[in-house]
Amino acid sequence: MPARDWRYFPVWKSSTNKVLIDLTYVVIPPKPDPRGYLSVPEDKLMIVLNQHGQEPKMELKHYIDAPEFHALAHAVCTSQRHFLELAAPGRVPTAKELGEKKSYTWTDYKGREQDGAIISNRMAVTLATDPERKSPWIIAVEEGPGVKTATGAFEPKRGAPTQKVLIYLSTMEMRQMMLMGLEHAQAQTMYRVARQFSPANSRPAVSAS
C-alpha cells in the first residue's frame, strides 16, 4: 500500500509490557490538477500495533483516512455521547444506555490485493462504559483473508483465520493520541493553504475585457 514518495511524521507512541502502539502521520503528495489547483489531500494516519511481550510476536498496521480520523478524534475528545453516536450511526443513545456497563465499537475497514489474494485489514476502537475501568479504550487491528464487495469495499472472509493485536488505553492516553494526530492534520492543512495562496503559486487575474 505505501508508495515511495509518501512522507512519514511520527506523532505519538505508548507501550504496555505486551504491546506497543505507534501513531504516524502520512503525507501523500497531491495529484496534479489540470486547472492548476491542489487536489483534495489524501493523507492518512498509520496506527501500528506491535505485540512484543507475548507469543505470537507480530506487528499489524492500519491506515485511517485523515477525514475519518478527524471525526473519530472529535468524538473521542468531546464526550462519550458523541462517540456512541459515531459507533451507532443513525441513533442517539439514551441516558440509560450511557449509564450502563456496555461496550460500543467503531470499525474502519480497509484492504488490499497482494500476490493475487485479497487481504482484509480492519481496526476497531471500543469504549467500555464501565466507570470502574482504568483503561476503558481498546484499539484492535485484525488482518486476514478478505473479499471485495460489489462496491469495491473490502471485508473479512467469513470463517477465515485472522491475526489480531489489541491494546488497552486510558482516557488520557486515548485523548493524547487523538489530539496529537489532529494537530499534525491541521498543520498540514495550513501548510497546503499557505502554499496555494503564496505569490509563487498564485495565478494571474483574468481581464474583464
Secondary structure as GFF3:
##gff-version 3
##sequence-region A 1 209
A	DSSP	beta_strand	7	15	.	.	.	ID=ss1
A	DSSP	beta_strand	19	27	.	.	.	ID=ss2
A	DSSP	beta_strand	44	51	.	.	.	ID=ss3
A	DSSP	beta_strand	58	65	.	.	.	ID=ss4
A	DSSP	alpha_helix	66	78	.	.	.	ID=ss5
A	DSSP	alpha_helix	80	87	.	.	.	ID=ss6
A	DSSP	alpha_helix	95	99	.	.	.	ID=ss7
A	DSSP	beta_strand	103	114	.	.	.	ID=ss8
A	DSSP	beta_strand	117	128	.	.	.	ID=ss9
A	DSSP	beta_strand	137	148	.	.	.	ID=ss10
A	DSSP	beta_strand	154	156	.	.	.	ID=ss11
A	DSSP	beta_strand	163	169	.	.	.	ID=ss12
A	DSSP	alpha_helix	171	196	.	.	.	ID=ss13
###
